Amino acid sequence: MEDTIFGKITRGEIPVEFVYEDEHCVAINDINPQAPVHVLVIPRKPIVKLADAQADDLALLGHLMLAVGNIARQLGVSDGFRLVVNNGEGGGQTVFHLHLHILAGRPMTEGELSQGLD
């Protein structure tokens, strides 16, 4: 895997304010938000895309889901948010380090599922 901006962020090489941080992941505000709340949850372990995750990533993937819930509660949006994972170029992924988009703060429509999120 080539190094990405998210790898540099998780290692602290690019200074950014974390919305959330623990030993397995970080969360940052998206620089091009598609909703009033648009946070990226990035695992510290560099996995290119969700489809590349292996059986030994099971605990990490579960941790990411729990972290999303914690972050949503922290941001006051736990009653309504959308979680999006773009997988591969054909799925709209442009940064090839697995990350999850938390979108909230406005009504989400069926037709906009993941357009322009990466």
C-alpha positions as CSV (number, residue, x, y, z in Angstrom):
1,M,0.0,0.0,0.0
2,E,1.2,3.5,-0.9
3,D,1.3,6.0,1.9
4,T,-1.7,8.3,1.9
5,I,-2.7,11.6,3.5
6,F,-4.7,9.6,6.0
7,G,-1.6,7.6,7.0
8,K,0.2,10.8,7.6
9,I,-2.6,12.2,9.6
10,T,-3.0,9.1,11.8
11,R,0.8,9.1,12.5
12,G,0.7,12.8,13.4
13,E,2.9,13.9,10.5
14,I,0.2,16.3,9.3
15,P,-1.2,18.4,12.1
16,V,-5.0,18.3,12.3
17,E,-7.5,18.7,15.1
18,F,-9.1,15.3,16.0
19,V,-12.8,15.2,16.7
20,Y,-12.0,11.8,18.3
21,E,-9.0,9.7,18.9
22,D,-8.1,6.4,20.5
23,E,-5.5,3.7,20.0
24,H,-7.2,2.2,16.9
25,C,-8.6,5.2,15.0
26,V,-9.0,8.9,14.7
27,A,-11.8,11.1,13.5
28,I,-11.5,14.5,11.7
29,N,-13.9,16.9,10.1
30,D,-14.1,16.5,6.3
31,I,-12.4,19.4,4.4
32,N,-15.2,19.3,1.8
33,P,-18.3,18.7,4.0
34,Q,-21.5,17.4,2.3
35,A,-23.6,18.0,5.4
36,P,-23.4,20.2,8.5
37,V,-21.7,17.3,10.3
38,H,-19.3,15.4,8.1
39,V,-16.7,13.5,10.0
40,L,-14.2,10.9,8.7
41,V,-13.3,8.0,10.9
42,I,-9.9,6.6,9.9
43,P,-8.3,3.4,11.3
44,R,-4.7,3.8,12.3
45,K,-4.0,0.4,10.5
46,P,-3.7,1.1,6.8
47,I,-6.3,-1.0,5.0
48,V,-6.7,0.1,1.4
49,K,-10.4,-0.5,1.1
50,L,-13.1,-2.4,3.0
51,A,-13.0,-5.4,0.6
52,D,-9.3,-5.8,1.5
53,A,-10.0,-6.4,5.2
54,Q,-9.0,-9.8,6.4
55,A,-10.3,-12.1,9.2
56,D,-7.7,-10.6,11.6
57,D,-9.3,-7.1,11.0
58,L,-12.6,-8.3,12.5
59,A,-12.0,-6.6,15.9
60,L,-10.8,-3.4,14.3
61,L,-13.9,-3.2,12.0
62,G,-16.2,-3.8,15.1
63,H,-14.2,-1.1,17.0
64,L,-14.8,1.4,14.1
65,M,-18.6,0.8,14.4
66,L,-18.5,1.4,18.1
67,A,-16.4,4.5,17.6
68,V,-18.9,5.8,15.2
69,G,-21.6,5.5,17.8
70,N,-19.4,7.3,20.4
71,I,-18.6,10.1,18.0
72,A,-22.2,10.5,17.0
73,R,-23.2,10.8,20.7
74,Q,-20.3,13.3,21.3
75,L,-21.5,15.4,18.4
76,G,-25.2,15.2,19.4
77,V,-26.3,13.4,16.2
78,S,-26.8,9.9,17.5
79,D,-30.6,10.0,16.7
80,G,-30.0,10.5,13.0
81,F,-26.9,10.1,10.8
82,R,-25.8,8.3,7.7
83,L,-22.6,6.2,7.6
84,V,-20.9,5.7,4.2
85,V,-17.9,3.6,3.2
86,N,-16.7,4.1,-0.4
87,N,-15.0,0.9,-1.7
88,G,-12.6,1.2,-4.6
89,E,-12.4,3.7,-7.4
90,G,-15.7,2.5,-8.9
91,G,-17.4,3.1,-5.5
92,G,-16.2,6.7,-5.3
93,Q,-13.1,6.1,-3.1
94,T,-10.3,8.6,-3.9
95,V,-8.1,8.2,-0.8
96,F,-7.0,4.6,-0.6
97,H,-7.0,4.1,3.1
98,L,-10.2,2.8,4.5
99,H,-12.3,5.5,6.1
100,L,-16.0,6.0,7.1
101,H,-18.0,9.1,6.5
102,I,-20.5,10.2,9.3
103,L,-23.0,12.6,7.8
104,A,-25.7,14.4,9.8
105,G,-27.4,17.6,10.5
106,R,-29.8,17.7,7.6
107,P,-32.3,15.3,6.0
108,M,-30.5,12.6,3.9
109,T,-32.2,11.7,0.6
110,E,-32.3,8.4,-1.2
111,G,-30.8,9.8,-4.4
112,E,-27.6,11.2,-2.8
113,L,-26.4,8.0,-1.1
114,S,-22.7,8.6,-1.6
115,Q,-22.2,11.1,-4.5
116,G,-19.1,13.2,-4.0
117,L,-18.1,12.0,-0.6
118,D,-14.5,11.2,-1.2
